[in-house]
Amino acid sequence: MPDVGDRIRQYWDRDSETYDRSPSHALTDPVEAAAWCAVLRRHLPEPGAHILEAGAGTGSVTLLLAELGYRVTALDVSEGMLARAREKLAGANVEFVTGPADRPPPGPFDAVVERNMLWTNPDPVGSMTAWREVTRPGGRLLVLEGIEGGLVQGLRERAAELVRRGLGIPHDHHDHYDAEMDAALPLAGAATPGPLIDAVRRAGWSAIRMERLRDVEWARRLAPPRLLNILETPPLVAVAAEA
Ligand SMILES: C[S@@+](CC[C@H](N)C(=O)[O-])C[C@H]1O[C@@H](n2cnc3c(N)ncnc32)[C@H](O)[C@@H]1O
């Protein structure tokens, strides 16, 4: 049996076939995309800066960064996910690197951004330490994650599954992680942003601040099918910090 890291990579290679059919993955809703752009501009240096995007996936956030005028290095362990990103970003000022988050290219970068990758990382502190080491002094970290754990979110997800079945909409992913994969992920299933903020601090980043991304949540809940999006949208947070 391959180790957990290999199984995670294989999972995303497979998921790349369907990942972008979810609008919140592909960021095809213009209202949600605009809300994300506001978050990126609020927390990142001026356009023109060189950004490392860790776990860039199919390139949805990468595309927003490129459109805002950033120079992006998009890193991901899954060649399948990055293949989609390459198609989406043909001609853009983006360099693609296939590899694990804890071995980023040398930089130096003005900022590091990630969306929805740290929850699936067996060593988030190690990865964020490696990112700090390739960020110039005073450069930024921007972590964008959903807080998916806890009883209420669990009940909402169960209700959402019933709604999906009723509406005939397939799940956002091709499969679930198995129990061994879940057990290897320190941030998966956290019910508060506390463990995430603690991991940022342990990785040596300073001036740590957090905001709840209510505009992004609102945009997502306004999009159809509304009942499904109201049930499925978890609290979304941005954690920002400095090297
Ligand atoms: C939920 S997807 C998020 C993709 C993208 N950031 C987005 O917001 O749509 C998680 C991504 O993290 C990548 N990933 C998971 N573990 C990784 C690791 N250790 N190093 C680099 N990438 C990783 C996966 O291949 C996948 O593309």
The ligand as an ORCA input file, in Angstrom:
! r2SCAN-3c Opt
* xyz 0 1
  C      -8.556     21.134     -2.267
  S      -7.336     21.260     -3.509
  C      -7.130     23.033     -3.579
  C      -6.644     23.487     -4.916
  C      -6.588     25.012     -5.107
  N      -5.696     25.634     -4.155
  C      -7.957     25.638     -5.025
  O      -8.181     26.462     -4.132
  O      -8.830     25.300     -5.856
  C      -5.848     20.756     -2.650
  C      -4.623     20.818     -3.544
  O      -3.475     20.635     -2.726
  C      -2.570     19.787     -3.401
  N      -1.701     19.151     -2.396
  C      -2.065     18.282     -1.439
  N      -1.002     17.940     -0.683
  C       0.050     18.624     -1.186
  C       1.433     18.685     -0.854
  N       1.941     17.995      0.179
  N       2.235     19.467     -1.585
  C       1.745     20.189     -2.639
  N       0.452     20.146     -3.006
  C      -0.384     19.382     -2.288
  C      -3.448     18.821     -4.154
  O      -2.769     18.175     -5.219
  C      -4.578     19.738     -4.612
  O      -4.275     20.315     -5.860
*
